[in-house]
Amino acid sequence: MQTQVRDMLGCEFPIAAFSHCRDVVAAVSKAGGFGVLGVVGYTPEQLQIELDWIEKEIGDHPYGVDILIPAKFVGSDEGGLDASGVAARIPDAHREFVNSLLAKNDVPPMPEEMSRRRVTTFQPEQQRELIEVAFGHRIRLVASALGPPPPWMIERGHEEGVLVAALAGKAEHAKRHVEAGADIVVAQGYEAGGHTGEIATMVLIPEVVDAVAPVPVLAAGGIGNGRQIAAALSLGAQGVWTGSIWLTTEEAETHPVVKQKFLSAGSSDTVRSRSRTGKPARQLKSGWTEAWADPDNPDPLPMPLQLGLIQDAWRRIEHGAHKSAGAEHLINYFVGQIVGSMNEVRSVRSVVEEMVQEYVDTMERVDGWAHGED
């Protein structure tokens, strides 16, 4: 896997691994891949602690960060929304529905010592504060998860010698990212977990590769083994961007109930739903997604109102999933269709090593066919 992207990132294998778990990020980088920490939801102080820990853990190995900076959301024309701005736009009917859903499923209340309300804000300036913290560390890449990287991110990244990547679900989106100054495009297919578009990976990758050449492309969406890496490189990508496959590793901090659901799930047990963030995001089917899909119930609110609406409810669901069958019925997490292959708990290193070995075996087999070997 000697590609341009591998050289740009400075890793042994062009396997980028997105995770919100610092342990996964560090383990991937130490195993020769490229760990990428998802930093949405952190405070600057928390992020400082996480990145300091990662750098101490990985030594000279490279890593990066990923942040959610959507181009369009409720309040974007006002410069973003603070907590009161989000709360003021949430209809009472939606609050009543969420409360009734929790009551119907006997989700226990939060203990008093854990019940202090989180502050919901959605302001681009706060996202910039996080990126500035990241630029104060030796990150090799910063990725924009929703929409083109803003000009300040491009400028600061290039000032610091940091590569800027952006995720795209359509060729036209990829073109806009490159026009904005992105160094790498992550083409993410329909199969992926989290926020994703409607075009399948097999179709999307060559479209994006052709649209943005010579800018390198990482393939994402349903990738979790070496055969899929070989396929992605055959389609013109120079590496892969993975996420879901790490959720059932030993190092992952995935909620234990959710991890067990993943291990038991098939590839058809996911759904694209707006019920968690307000934008379509692939996640495990559960009582939560079923309730929001019911036409008799309210539709999910747009981002960031849905996030503000459900944040306390999700704290209760996560806390109660061990104690309440109803909370267990509701709980889920973002995951791609590769979940059907996530059947056992393994270490991050073993996953990376198996990916690489399977890639080598696949390429040798294909080369044998090309030379008429059985």
N, C-alpha and C positions, 0 to 999 in steps of 0.2 A: 504494500500500500504506500508506495513512494510517490506521493502527490504534492502538488503545489501547496495545498491547504495544510498538509502535514508540516511542511517546511515553514509556512507562515505562522502556524501555531506553536511550533517548536516542540511537538510531542512525537512519540515513537509511532503511534498509530492515529490516523485521522478519524478517531471515534470521539465525538463530543458527547458529553453526558450531562443533560440538564437535570438538576435536582434542587429542591428546597432544603435538603439535608446536607450539612457541611461534611459529615462523615462520608457520605457517598461521593461528594465532589473530591475530597482529598484522596479517597481510595482509588478512584478512577485515574486521577492524575498520577498517582504513585505506580499504578499498573501499566502506564504507558499511554493512556488515553488523555482526554482533555476535559476536566471537570468544569462545569458551569453552574454557579450558584444563582438560583432564582431569588431576587432580593425584594420583591414586592411584599409589602406588609411589615418590613423592618423599620425601626427607627434608626437614625444615623448612629446613635450610640450602640445599639444592638449590632448593626452591621460592622462597625469598627471591631467589636469583639469577635464576630464570626470570621472576618477576613484575617485578623491577626492570628487566630487559631489555625486557620487553613494554611497560612504561609509558614507558620512554625512546624506544622505537620508534614508539609510536602517538600520542604527544602527548595531546591532549584527547579522543581517540576512546574510547568505552566498551568494556569487556570484562567477562568473568566467569570463574568457576571452577566445576568440577564434581567431586564427590568421591563415592566408593563407601562408603556406610555402610549395609550390609545390616542389617535388623532381626533376622533369624534366621540363625545359622550355628553350626557346631560350636564349643562353648565360650562361646557368647553368655550362657548362664546362669551362667558363671563369671567374667564380666567380660572375656572375650577370652582369647586364647592367645598366649604368647610363642613363640620359636623352639623351645625344648625341648618345650613343650606340643604344638605341631604335630607335631614329629618323633615323639613318643611314640605318637601315634595313627595313624601310617601303617603299614599292615600290610606285612610282609616280602614277601608275594606281589605286592603292587603295585610295590614297588621292583624286584623281580626281573623283572617284566613290562616296566617301562620300560627297564631295562638291556638286556634281550634285544631289545627293539624297536630300540634304538640300535645294538646289535651287528649285528642282522640287516640293517640299512640302512647299515652301514659308516660311521656318523657319527664323524668324527675326534674325539679328545679335545681339550679346551681346552689351549692353551699354558700352561705352568706359571705365567707371569707374569699370566695372566688367570683362573687357576683358583681364586682365593680365593672361598670359598663366601659367597653372599649370606645375610643373616640374614632368615628369614621370621618375621614377627610379624603378628598380627591382633588388635589391641587398639583399641577405640573411642577411648581417650584419645589414641592417636597420631594418629588421624584428626582429633581436635579440635585437636591442635597445629598441623596443617597449615592448618585453617580459621582459626585465630588468626593465623597468618602472613598469610593472604589478607586478613583483616580489617584488617591493618596497611597494606594498599595501597588504592588507590582503585577496587576492583572495584565493579561495579554490580549483580552478581547472583551468588548461590551456589546451586548445584543439588545435590540429593540424588539419586543415580543408582539406588539400590535401597532402597525402603521410604520411609515418611514421614520428613520431616526431624525429627531429635530436637529436643526442646524447647529445649535450649541453642542450637542453630543458629538457630531462629526468633527467640529472644530477642536473641542477639548481632547477628543480621542487622538486626533492626528498630532496635536501639540505634544501629547504625552507619549506618542509612539504606540498607541493602543489601537488594535484593529476594531472596526465597527461592523457589526453584522446586523441583519434584519430578517425577520421571518416573513414569508410570503405564501399565500395560498392560490395565487393566480399569476400568470406571466406579466400582466400589466402592473400588478403590485410590485413584482420584482424589478421591473423597469424603473418604477418611481423610486425605489430604494437606491438603485445604482445612480440615478440622476441626482439624488440627494447627497451622494458621496459614500455609500456603503462599500466596504472592502470585500465583504462576503455576503452572499444571499443564502438563507436557509429556506429551501423549498419544502413546505410542509403539507403533505397530502391529507385527504379526508380521513384516513384511518387513525390519525394521531390522536393522542389524548390532549385535553385542554382546548384552548381556542383554536379552531381549525375551520378551513373552508369546505367546499363541496367537490373538489376535484381529487381523484384518486392519485396516489403516489406514482404509480406506473405511468400515468398519463402526464402528470404535472412535471416530473423531473426533466425529461427531455425538452418540454416546452420552455421551462425556465432557463435551462442551460443554453438553448439556442437564442433566447431573448436577451440574455445579459452577457454573453461571451464578449471578451475573455475573462470577465469577473468570475471567480470560482464559486461553485455551488455546493452546499452540503444538502444531502437528501434526508428528509424526515418524514415520519408517518408509517407506523407499522414495522419498524426495523428493530430486530432484537436478536438476530443471529448472523453468522458469517455468510450464509447463502444470500441473505438479503443485502448484506454489504456488497457482495460481488455483483448482485443485480444493480444496485444503485450506481456503482462505479461504471458498469457496462452502459448505463443510461446517460453517462456523461458527468455525473457528480464526482467530486474529488474527495469526498468523505461523507460521513453520516452524522446526524444530530439525533440522539436517542433520549428517551425520557422514561416512558412507562416501565421498561424492562428492569429499572433499578428499584422500583417500588416494593418488590418482594425480596430484596437482598437482605443479608444479615445486618448490614449497616444502616438500612433505611429506617427512618423514624415513623413510618406509616402506622396509623392507628392499628392496633392488633386485630380488632374486629374487621376492619377494612382489608387488612393484609390477608386474612383468612378468606374473605369473600373473593379477593383477587385469585387466590390459589385454586379456588373451586369454580371460577367463572370460565365460560367459553367465549370465543371471539364474537359471538352475536349478542353478548350480554352488556353491551355499551350503547349509549344513545347520545346524540348531540342535543343539548338542552340549554336553555337560557336561565334555568332555575337557580344556578349558583352565582353567576356573575352579571347576568343581564345581557351577555353576548353568547352566541352559540359555542358551547364547549363540550367536548366528548368526555363522558364520565360513566361510571358503572351505573346500570339501571338499579333503581331501588324504590322503596315506597315514596321517597321524596320526589324523584323525577316523575313517577306515575301520578302523583297528586297534582303536580304543576301541569302535566299534560292533559288532565281531565278538562274538557271544555266547559264543565259546570263551575270550575274554579277560576279565579283571576289569572290573567296572563302574567308572566314574569315582567318586572319593571326593567327599563333600560339601565345600563351601567351609568353611574355607580349606585343608583337607587336600590337595585336588588341587593347589592352588597350591604348597604346600610340597613335594609329591611331584615335580612336574615342573620346578621352576624351574631347576635345574642342567642338566637334559636340554635345556630350550629354549635355554639359553645355548650349548650345544654345537651344536644344530641351526642356530641363527642364524649362528654363527661358521663352520659347515662347509658352509652351503648353496652357497657359491661353488665349493667344492672336491669335494664328494661328491654324486653323483647320488641317493644314498639320503637325505641330508639335504634336498636339494632336493625330493624326493618327499614328505617329511614336513612341510616348513615351510608355514605358512599364517598368517592373521591374521583378526581380526574384520572382517566386512564384510557389508553388506546386499544384498538382491536387486537393488538399483540397479547393482550391479557390471556387469551386462550392458550398461549404457550408458556405462561408464567405459572408453572405447576409445582415448583419446589423452591424452598428458601436456599439460596446459595450466597457465597461471598462475592463481593464486587470483583475481586481479582479473578475468581474462577469464571465469572461471566465474560470478562474481557479476554481471558486466555482462550476460552472456548470459541468466542467470536472470531478471533484471529486464526485459530487453527482451522476452523470450518471454512473460513475464507480461503486459506491456502489450499485446503483439500479441494474446494470447489473449483478454484482456478486451475489446479493440476488436472482435475477431471475434464474440464472444458478444453484445456489444451490438448489432452489426450484425444478427445473427440475430433478436434481440428486436424490431428495427425492420423486419423483413421484407427485409433486404438480403441479396444473394447472397454 
